[in-house]
């Protein structure tokens, strides 16, 4: 048996004040940050790599990833 009411259904899983567009905007910001940081890695020199104890290949691997991959 079902009951028909005039109340609207509510989504109890939704965060109050959260809009799906906000999630999209946050993802775009994250992707832009990744792309910028990976571009900056390509600008580093051998001395920079030595300072952090890594090699060019370590940085090249990270810099070569697409922006959508973490």
PyMOL Python script that loads the backbone (N, CA, C, O; Angstrom):
from pymol import cmd

cmd.read_pdbstr("""\
ATOM      1  N   UNK A   1       0.836  -1.161   0.000  1.00  0.00           N
ATOM      2  CA  UNK A   1       0.000   0.000   0.000  1.00  0.00           C
ATOM      3  C   UNK A   1       0.892   1.239   0.000  1.00  0.00           C
ATOM      4  O   UNK A   1       1.857   1.299   0.762  1.00  0.00           O
ATOM      5  N   UNK A   2       0.593   2.205  -0.822  1.00  0.00           N
ATOM      6  CA  UNK A   2       1.365   3.436  -0.873  1.00  0.00           C
ATOM      7  C   UNK A   2       0.498   4.601  -0.449  1.00  0.00           C
ATOM      8  O   UNK A   2      -0.725   4.594  -0.592  1.00  0.00           O
ATOM      9  N   UNK A   3       1.173   5.589   0.073  1.00  0.00           N
ATOM     10  CA  UNK A   3       0.464   6.774   0.531  1.00  0.00           C
ATOM     11  C   UNK A   3       0.916   7.949  -0.308  1.00  0.00           C
ATOM     12  O   UNK A   3       2.116   8.160  -0.488  1.00  0.00           O
ATOM     13  N   UNK A   4      -0.007   8.699  -0.810  1.00  0.00           N
ATOM     14  CA  UNK A   4       0.304   9.870  -1.620  1.00  0.00           C
ATOM     15  C   UNK A   4       0.192  11.105  -0.735  1.00  0.00           C
ATOM     16  O   UNK A   4      -0.838  11.340  -0.102  1.00  0.00           O
ATOM     17  N   UNK A   5       1.274  11.893  -0.701  1.00  0.00           N
ATOM     18  CA  UNK A   5       1.234  13.121   0.089  1.00  0.00           C
ATOM     19  C   UNK A   5       1.578  14.297  -0.806  1.00  0.00           C
ATOM     20  O   UNK A   5       2.083  14.114  -1.913  1.00  0.00           O
ATOM     21  N   UNK A   6       1.311  15.479  -0.338  1.00  0.00           N
ATOM     22  CA  UNK A   6       1.612  16.670  -1.119  1.00  0.00           C
ATOM     23  C   UNK A   6       3.016  17.205  -0.823  1.00  0.00           C
ATOM     24  O   UNK A   6       3.449  18.171  -1.451  1.00  0.00           O
ATOM     25  N   UNK A   7       3.733  16.589   0.126  1.00  0.00           N
ATOM     26  CA  UNK A   7       5.087  17.028   0.453  1.00  0.00           C
ATOM     27  C   UNK A   7       6.059  16.591  -0.641  1.00  0.00           C
ATOM     28  O   UNK A   7       5.897  15.538  -1.257  1.00  0.00           O
ATOM     29  N   UNK A   8       7.053  17.413  -0.862  1.00  0.00           N
ATOM     30  CA  UNK A   8       8.066  17.037  -1.849  1.00  0.00           C
ATOM     31  C   UNK A   8       9.070  16.097  -1.207  1.00  0.00           C
ATOM     32  O   UNK A   8       9.304  16.138   0.001  1.00  0.00           O
ATOM     33  N   UNK A   9       9.652  15.258  -2.032  1.00  0.00           N
ATOM     34  CA  UNK A   9      10.657  14.324  -1.529  1.00  0.00           C
ATOM     35  C   UNK A   9      11.953  15.083  -1.281  1.00  0.00           C
ATOM     36  O   UNK A   9      12.284  16.020  -2.006  1.00  0.00           O
ATOM     37  N   UNK A  10      12.667  14.677  -0.270  1.00  0.00           N
ATOM     38  CA  UNK A  10      13.941  15.300   0.030  1.00  0.00           C
ATOM     39  C   UNK A  10      15.063  14.273  -0.126  1.00  0.00           C
ATOM     40  O   UNK A  10      14.881  13.081   0.124  1.00  0.00           O
ATOM     41  N   UNK A  11      16.206  14.763  -0.539  1.00  0.00           N
ATOM     42  CA  UNK A  11      17.383  13.916  -0.663  1.00  0.00           C
ATOM     43  C   UNK A  11      18.190  14.077   0.618  1.00  0.00           C
ATOM     44  O   UNK A  11      18.809  15.120   0.830  1.00  0.00           O
ATOM     45  N   UNK A  12      18.192  13.083   1.454  1.00  0.00           N
ATOM     46  CA  UNK A  12      18.880  13.173   2.737  1.00  0.00           C
ATOM     47  C   UNK A  12      20.387  12.983   2.601  1.00  0.00           C
ATOM     48  O   UNK A  12      21.121  13.177   3.570  1.00  0.00           O
ATOM     49  N   UNK A  13      20.852  12.612   1.429  1.00  0.00           N
ATOM     50  CA  UNK A  13      22.285  12.405   1.210  1.00  0.00           C
ATOM     51  C   UNK A  13      22.974  13.662   0.715  1.00  0.00           C
ATOM     52  O   UNK A  13      24.203  13.700   0.665  1.00  0.00           O
ATOM     53  N   UNK A  14      22.250  14.656   0.359  1.00  0.00           N
ATOM     54  CA  UNK A  14      22.816  15.889  -0.178  1.00  0.00           C
ATOM     55  C   UNK A  14      23.278  16.796   0.958  1.00  0.00           C
ATOM     56  O   UNK A  14      22.585  16.955   1.964  1.00  0.00           O
ATOM     57  N   UNK A  15      24.443  17.381   0.785  1.00  0.00           N
ATOM     58  CA  UNK A  15      24.978  18.305   1.776  1.00  0.00           C
ATOM     59  C   UNK A  15      24.243  19.636   1.638  1.00  0.00           C
ATOM     60  O   UNK A  15      24.131  20.162   0.531  1.00  0.00           O
ATOM     61  N   UNK A  16      23.747  20.184   2.729  1.00  0.00           N
ATOM     62  CA  UNK A  16      23.032  21.471   2.649  1.00  0.00           C
ATOM     63  C   UNK A  16      23.943  22.568   2.096  1.00  0.00           C
ATOM     64  O   UNK A  16      25.096  22.693   2.510  1.00  0.00           O
ATOM     65  N   UNK A  17      23.428  23.347   1.176  1.00  0.00           N
ATOM     66  CA  UNK A  17      24.195  24.442   0.601  1.00  0.00           C
ATOM     67  C   UNK A  17      25.184  24.015  -0.463  1.00  0.00           C
ATOM     68  O   UNK A  17      25.921  24.855  -0.979  1.00  0.00           O
ATOM     69  N   UNK A  18      25.226  22.754  -0.806  1.00  0.00           N
ATOM     70  CA  UNK A  18      26.153  22.242  -1.815  1.00  0.00           C
ATOM     71  C   UNK A  18      25.461  22.166  -3.160  1.00  0.00           C
ATOM     72  O   UNK A  18      24.348  21.651  -3.267  1.00  0.00           O
ATOM     73  N   UNK A  19      26.113  22.675  -4.177  1.00  0.00           N
ATOM     74  CA  UNK A  19      25.564  22.640  -5.523  1.00  0.00           C
ATOM     75  C   UNK A  19      26.487  21.805  -6.398  1.00  0.00           C
ATOM     76  O   UNK A  19      27.707  21.940  -6.300  1.00  0.00           O
ATOM     77  N   UNK A  20      25.937  20.941  -7.256  1.00  0.00           N
ATOM     78  CA  UNK A  20      26.784  20.098  -8.110  1.00  0.00           C
ATOM     79  C   UNK A  20      27.786  20.897  -8.950  1.00  0.00           C
ATOM     80  O   UNK A  20      28.878  20.410  -9.243  1.00  0.00           O
ATOM     81  N   UNK A  21      27.421  22.105  -9.331  1.00  0.00           N
ATOM     82  CA  UNK A  21      28.335  22.925 -10.109  1.00  0.00           C
ATOM     83  C   UNK A  21      29.599  23.260  -9.306  1.00  0.00           C
ATOM     84  O   UNK A  21      30.678  23.424  -9.876  1.00  0.00           O
ATOM     85  N   UNK A  22      29.456  23.360  -7.983  1.00  0.00           N
ATOM     86  CA  UNK A  22      30.608  23.611  -7.128  1.00  0.00           C
ATOM     87  C   UNK A  22      31.615  22.475  -7.227  1.00  0.00           C
ATOM     88  O   UNK A  22      32.822  22.713  -7.224  1.00  0.00           O
ATOM     89  N   UNK A  23      31.131  21.253  -7.313  1.00  0.00           N
ATOM     90  CA  UNK A  23      32.025  20.099  -7.444  1.00  0.00           C
ATOM     91  C   UNK A  23      32.778  20.151  -8.765  1.00  0.00           C
ATOM     92  O   UNK A  23      33.967  19.836  -8.823  1.00  0.00           O
ATOM     93  N   UNK A  24      32.091  20.543  -9.810  1.00  0.00           N
ATOM     94  CA  UNK A  24      32.732  20.657 -11.126  1.00  0.00           C
ATOM     95  C   UNK A  24      33.792  21.750 -11.091  1.00  0.00           C
ATOM     96  O   UNK A  24      34.899  21.561 -11.595  1.00  0.00           O
ATOM     97  N   UNK A  25      33.459  22.881 -10.502  1.00  0.00           N
ATOM     98  CA  UNK A  25      34.407  23.993 -10.409  1.00  0.00           C
ATOM     99  C   UNK A  25      35.637  23.598  -9.584  1.00  0.00           C
ATOM    100  O   UNK A  25      36.760  23.962  -9.933  1.00  0.00           O
ATOM    101  N   UNK A  26      35.431  22.866  -8.507  1.00  0.00           N
ATOM    102  CA  UNK A  26      36.546  22.416  -7.673  1.00  0.00           C
ATOM    103  C   UNK A  26      37.456  21.474  -8.459  1.00  0.00           C
ATOM    104  O   UNK A  26      38.678  21.545  -8.334  1.00  0.00           O
ATOM    105  N   UNK A  27      36.870  20.600  -9.259  1.00  0.00           N
ATOM    106  CA  UNK A  27      37.664  19.665 -10.056  1.00  0.00           C
ATOM    107  C   UNK A  27      38.470  20.411 -11.117  1.00  0.00           C
ATOM    108  O   UNK A  27      39.632  20.083 -11.358  1.00  0.00           O
ATOM    109  N   UNK A  28      37.869  21.397 -11.741  1.00  0.00           N
ATOM    110  CA  UNK A  28      38.584  22.194 -12.750  1.00  0.00           C
ATOM    111  C   UNK A  28      39.755  22.935 -12.102  1.00  0.00           C
ATOM    112  O   UNK A  28      40.843  23.001 -12.674  1.00  0.00           O
ATOM    113  N   UNK A  29      39.531  23.489 -10.911  1.00  0.00           N
ATOM    114  CA  UNK A  29      40.631  24.174 -10.202  1.00  0.00           C
ATOM    115  C   UNK A  29      41.764  23.200  -9.891  1.00  0.00           C
ATOM    116  O   UNK A  29      42.936  23.533 -10.064  1.00  0.00           O
ATOM    117  N   UNK A  30      41.420  22.009  -9.436  1.00  0.00           N
ATOM    118  CA  UNK A  30      42.432  20.995  -9.134  1.00  0.00           C
ATOM    119  C   UNK A  30      43.215  20.624 -10.383  1.00  0.00           C
ATOM    120  O   UNK A  30      44.440  20.518 -10.336  1.00  0.00           O
ATOM    121  N   UNK A  31      42.527  20.425 -11.495  1.00  0.00           N
ATOM    122  CA  UNK A  31      43.197  20.084 -12.746  1.00  0.00           C
ATOM    123  C   UNK A  31      44.147  21.197 -13.192  1.00  0.00           C
ATOM    124  O   UNK A  31      45.253  20.924 -13.658  1.00  0.00           O
ATOM    125  N   UNK A  32      43.715  22.446 -13.047  1.00  0.00           N
ATOM    126  CA  UNK A  32      44.579  23.582 -13.428  1.00  0.00           C
ATOM    127  C   UNK A  32      45.818  23.641 -12.544  1.00  0.00           C
ATOM    128  O   UNK A  32      46.915  23.916 -13.030  1.00  0.00           O
ATOM    129  N   UNK A  33      45.650  23.385 -11.251  1.00  0.00           N
ATOM    130  CA  UNK A  33      46.791  23.376 -10.342  1.00  0.00           C
ATOM    131  C   UNK A  33      47.784  22.284 -10.721  1.00  0.00           C
ATOM    132  O   UNK A  33      48.994  22.514 -10.746  1.00  0.00           O
ATOM    133  N   UNK A  34      47.266  21.097 -11.015  1.00  0.00           N
ATOM    134  CA  UNK A  34      48.155  19.995 -11.422  1.00  0.00           C
ATOM    135  C   UNK A  34      48.922  20.349 -12.683  1.00  0.00           C
ATOM    136  O   UNK A  34      50.132  20.136 -12.767  1.00  0.00           O
ATOM    137  N   UNK A  35      48.212  20.889 -13.663  1.00  0.00           N
ATOM    138  CA  UNK A  35      48.860  21.245 -14.927  1.00  0.00           C
ATOM    139  C   UNK A  35      49.947  22.292 -14.692  1.00  0.00           C
ATOM    140  O   UNK A  35      51.036  22.197 -15.258  1.00  0.00           O
ATOM    141  N   UNK A  36      49.657  23.283 -13.864  1.00  0.00           N
ATOM    142  CA  UNK A  36      50.629  24.336 -13.589  1.00  0.00           C
ATOM    143  C   UNK A  36      51.844  23.772 -12.854  1.00  0.00           C
ATOM    144  O   UNK A  36      52.978  24.093 -13.209  1.00  0.00           O
ATOM    145  N   UNK A  37      51.631  22.951 -11.852  1.00  0.00           N
ATOM    146  CA  UNK A  37      52.749  22.374 -11.094  1.00  0.00           C
ATOM    147  C   UNK A  37      53.606  21.470 -11.970  1.00  0.00           C
ATOM    148  O   UNK A  37      54.832  21.469 -11.853  1.00  0.00           O
ATOM    149  N   UNK A  38      52.977  20.712 -12.834  1.00  0.00           N
ATOM    150  CA  UNK A  38      53.746  19.830 -13.716  1.00  0.00           C
ATOM    151  C   UNK A  38      54.536  20.639 -14.733  1.00  0.00           C
ATOM    152  O   UNK A  38      55.644  20.252 -15.105  1.00  0.00           O
ATOM    153  N   UNK A  39      53.988  21.741 -15.180  1.00  0.00           N
ATOM    154  CA  UNK A  39      54.727  22.624 -16.082  1.00  0.00           C
ATOM    155  C   UNK A  39      55.940  23.214 -15.352  1.00  0.00           C
ATOM    156  O   UNK A  39      57.023  23.319 -15.927  1.00  0.00           O
ATOM    157  N   UNK A  40      55.754  23.594 -14.095  1.00  0.00           N
ATOM    158  CA  UNK A  40      56.854  24.135 -13.296  1.00  0.00           C
ATOM    159  C   UNK A  40      57.954  23.100 -13.093  1.00  0.00           C
ATOM    160  O   UNK A  40      59.133  23.451 -13.067  1.00  0.00           O
ATOM    161  N   UNK A  41      57.587  21.844 -12.952  1.00  0.00           N
ATOM    162  CA  UNK A  41      58.602  20.790 -12.802  1.00  0.00           C
ATOM    163  C   UNK A  41      59.528  20.740 -14.011  1.00  0.00           C
ATOM    164  O   UNK A  41      60.727  20.494 -13.881  1.00  0.00           O
ATOM    165  N   UNK A  42      58.958  20.976 -15.183  1.00  0.00           N
ATOM    166  CA  UNK A  42      59.763  20.929 -16.406  1.00  0.00           C
ATOM    167  C   UNK A  42      60.752  22.086 -16.482  1.00  0.00           C
ATOM    168  O   UNK A  42      61.709  22.029 -17.254  1.00  0.00           O
ATOM    169  N   UNK A  43      60.536  23.131 -15.693  1.00  0.00           N
ATOM    170  CA  UNK A  43      61.414  24.295 -15.711  1.00  0.00           C
ATOM    171  C   UNK A  43      62.598  24.150 -14.756  1.00  0.00           C
ATOM    172  O   UNK A  43      63.515  24.971 -14.788  1.00  0.00           O
ATOM    173  N   UNK A  44      62.596  23.126 -13.913  1.00  0.00           N
ATOM    174  CA  UNK A  44      63.658  22.955 -12.925  1.00  0.00           C
ATOM    175  C   UNK A  44      64.951  22.473 -13.577  1.00  0.00           C
ATOM    176  O   UNK A  44      64.938  21.833 -14.629  1.00  0.00           O
ATOM    177  N   UNK A  45      66.053  22.793 -12.933  1.00  0.00           N
ATOM    178  CA  UNK A  45      67.362  22.381 -13.433  1.00  0.00           C
ATOM    179  C   UNK A  45      67.948  21.256 -12.592  1.00  0.00           C
ATOM    180  O   UNK A  45      67.357  20.833 -11.599  1.00  0.00           O
ATOM    181  N   UNK A  46      69.116  20.779 -13.002  1.00  0.00           N
ATOM    182  CA  UNK A  46      69.777  19.681 -12.294  1.00  0.00           C
ATOM    183  C   UNK A  46      70.044  20.016 -10.834  1.00  0.00           C
ATOM    184  O   UNK A  46      69.915  19.154  -9.965  1.00  0.00           O
ATOM    185  N   UNK A  47      70.413  21.251 -10.563  1.00  0.00           N
ATOM    186  CA  UNK A  47      70.692  21.647  -9.177  1.00  0.00           C
ATOM    187  C   UNK A  47      69.434  21.524  -8.320  1.00  0.00           C
ATOM    188  O   UNK A  47      69.506  21.104  -7.165  1.00  0.00           O
ATOM    189  N   UNK A  48      68.285  21.890  -8.883  1.00  0.00           N
ATOM    190  CA  UNK A  48      67.020  21.764  -8.149  1.00  0.00           C
ATOM    191  C   UNK A  48      66.730  20.311  -7.813  1.00  0.00           C
ATOM    192  O   UNK A  48      66.283  20.000  -6.709  1.00  0.00           O
ATOM    193  N   UNK A  49      66.983  19.426  -8.760  1.00  0.00           N
ATOM    194  CA  UNK A  49      66.742  17.998  -8.521  1.00  0.00           C
ATOM    195  C   UNK A  49      67.663  17.489  -7.424  1.00  0.00           C
ATOM    196  O   UNK A  49      67.245  16.743  -6.538  1.00  0.00           O
ATOM    197  N   UNK A  50      68.910  17.899  -7.497  1.00  0.00           N
ATOM    198  CA  UNK A  50      69.900  17.473  -6.504  1.00  0.00           C
ATOM    199  C   UNK A  50      69.494  17.966  -5.112  1.00  0.00           C
ATOM    200  O   UNK A  50      69.648  17.237  -4.132  1.00  0.00           O
ATOM    201  N   UNK A  51      68.979  19.193  -5.016  1.00  0.00           N
ATOM    202  CA  UNK A  51      68.579  19.767  -3.728  1.00  0.00           C
ATOM    203  C   UNK A  51      67.509  18.940  -3.025  1.00  0.00           C
ATOM    204  O   UNK A  51      67.502  18.857  -1.797  1.00  0.00           O
ATOM    205  N   UNK A  52      66.616  18.335  -3.781  1.00  0.00           N
ATOM    206  CA  UNK A  52      65.549  17.535  -3.163  1.00  0.00           C
ATOM    207  C   UNK A  52      65.856  16.043  -3.180  1.00  0.00           C
ATOM    208  O   UNK A  52      65.050  15.234  -2.720  1.00  0.00           O
ATOM    209  N   UNK A  53      67.016  15.680  -3.708  1.00  0.00           N
ATOM    210  CA  UNK A  53      67.418  14.276  -3.703  1.00  0.00           C
ATOM    211  C   UNK A  53      66.684  13.421  -4.709  1.00  0.00           C
ATOM    212  O   UNK A  53      66.403  12.252  -4.445  1.00  0.00           O
ATOM    213  N   UNK A  54      66.372  13.987  -5.852  1.00  0.00           N
ATOM    214  CA  UNK A  54      65.671  13.239  -6.896  1.00  0.00           C
ATOM    215  C   UNK A  54      66.417  13.405  -8.217  1.00  0.00           C
ATOM    216  O   UNK A  54      67.345  14.206  -8.332  1.00  0.00           O
ATOM    217  N   UNK A  55      65.998  12.645  -9.188  1.00  0.00           N
ATOM    218  CA  UNK A  55      66.629  12.715 -10.505  1.00  0.00           C
ATOM    219  C   UNK A  55      65.655  13.323 -11.516  1.00  0.00           C
ATOM    220  O   UNK A  55      64.463  13.467 -11.241  1.00  0.00           O
ATOM    221  N   UNK A  56      66.175  13.667 -12.667  1.00  0.00           N
ATOM    222  CA  UNK A  56      65.345  14.220 -13.737  1.00  0.00           C
ATOM    223  C   UNK A  56      64.245  13.238 -14.115  1.00  0.00           C
ATOM    224  O   UNK A  56      63.117  13.649 -14.386  1.00  0.00           O
ATOM    225  N   UNK A  57      64.555  11.957 -14.138  1.00  0.00           N
ATOM    226  CA  UNK A  57      63.548  10.974 -14.548  1.00  0.00           C
ATOM    227  C   UNK A  57      62.372  10.928 -13.570  1.00  0.00           C
ATOM    228  O   UNK A  57      61.232  10.708 -13.980  1.00  0.00           O
ATOM    229  N   UNK A  58      62.647  11.137 -12.275  1.00  0.00           N
ATOM    230  CA  UNK A  58      61.550  11.180 -11.294  1.00  0.00           C
ATOM    231  C   UNK A  58      60.593  12.325 -11.614  1.00  0.00           C
ATOM    232  O   UNK A  58      59.375  12.144 -11.607  1.00  0.00           O
ATOM    233  N   UNK A  59      61.144  13.491 -11.892  1.00  0.00           N
ATOM    234  CA  UNK A  59      60.327  14.659 -12.199  1.00  0.00           C
ATOM    235  C   UNK A  59      59.679  14.530 -13.575  1.00  0.00           C
ATOM    236  O   UNK A  59      58.533  14.935 -13.765  1.00  0.00           O
ATOM    237  N   UNK A  60      60.410  13.968 -14.529  1.00  0.00           N
ATOM    238  CA  UNK A  60      59.864  13.825 -15.880  1.00  0.00           C
ATOM    239  C   UNK A  60      58.642  12.907 -15.871  1.00  0.00           C
ATOM    240  O   UNK A  60      57.667  13.151 -16.583  1.00  0.00           O
ATOM    241  N   UNK A  61      58.702  11.860 -15.067  1.00  0.00           N
ATOM    242  CA  UNK A  61      57.558  10.937 -14.978  1.00  0.00           C
ATOM    243  C   UNK A  61      56.326  11.680 -14.463  1.00  0.00           C
ATOM    244  O   UNK A  61      55.238  11.552 -15.025  1.00  0.00           O
ATOM    245  N   UNK A  62      56.501  12.452 -13.398  1.00  0.00           N
ATOM    246  CA  UNK A  62      55.374  13.208 -12.832  1.00  0.00           C
ATOM    247  C   UNK A  62      54.879  14.264 -13.820  1.00  0.00           C
ATOM    248  O   UNK A  62      53.673  14.435 -13.997  1.00  0.00           O
ATOM    249  N   UNK A  63      55.795  14.960 -14.452  1.00  0.00           N
ATOM    250  CA  UNK A  63      55.423  16.040 -15.366  1.00  0.00           C
ATOM    251  C   UNK A  63      54.740  15.531 -16.622  1.00  0.00           C
ATOM    252  O   UNK A  63      53.990  16.270 -17.259  1.00  0.00           O
ATOM    253  N   UNK A  64      54.987  14.280 -16.990  1.00  0.00           N
ATOM    254  CA  UNK A  64      54.404  13.742 -18.220  1.00  0.00           C
ATOM    255  C   UNK A  64      52.970  13.250 -18.059  1.00  0.00           C
ATOM    256  O   UNK A  64      52.294  12.961 -19.046  1.00  0.00           O
ATOM    257  N   UNK A  65      52.508  13.156 -16.813  1.00  0.00           N
ATOM    258  CA  UNK A  65      51.140  12.665 -16.586  1.00  0.00           C
ATOM    259  C   UNK A  65      50.120  13.710 -17.038  1.00  0.00           C
ATOM    260  O   UNK A  65      50.361  14.909 -16.901  1.00  0.00           O
ATOM    261  N   UNK A  66      48.992  13.266 -17.571  1.00  0.00           N
ATOM    262  CA  UNK A  66      47.917  14.201 -17.924  1.00  0.00           C
ATOM    263  C   UNK A  66      47.371  14.883 -16.667  1.00  0.00           C
ATOM    264  O   UNK A  66      47.474  14.336 -15.569  1.00  0.00           O
ATOM    265  N   UNK A  67      46.802  16.055 -16.824  1.00  0.00           N
ATOM    266  CA  UNK A  67      46.333  16.833 -15.683  1.00  0.00           C
ATOM    267  C   UNK A  67      45.254  16.132 -14.878  1.00  0.00           C
ATOM    268  O   UNK A  67      45.080  16.438 -13.698  1.00  0.00           O
ATOM    269  N   UNK A  68      44.528  15.206 -15.478  1.00  0.00           N
ATOM    270  CA  UNK A  68      43.430  14.557 -14.758  1.00  0.00           C
ATOM    271  C   UNK A  68      43.908  13.378 -13.909  1.00  0.00           C
ATOM    272  O   UNK A  68      43.122  12.818 -13.146  1.00  0.00           O
ATOM    273  N   UNK A  69      45.159  12.998 -14.026  1.00  0.00           N
ATOM    274  CA  UNK A  69      45.697  11.900 -13.207  1.00  0.00           C
ATOM    275  C   UNK A  69      46.424  12.449 -11.992  1.00  0.00           C
ATOM    276  O   UNK A  69      47.158  13.433 -12.083  1.00  0.00           O
ATOM    277  N   UNK A  70      46.213  11.805 -10.861  1.00  0.00           N
ATOM    278  CA  UNK A  70      46.914  12.269  -9.654  1.00  0.00           C
ATOM    279  C   UNK A  70      48.216  11.521  -9.489  1.00  0.00           C
ATOM    280  O   UNK A  70      48.952  11.766  -8.534  1.00  0.00           O
TER     281      UNK A  70
END
""", "prot")
cmd.dss("prot")
cmd.show_as("cartoon", "prot")
cmd.util.cbc("prot")
cmd.orient("prot")
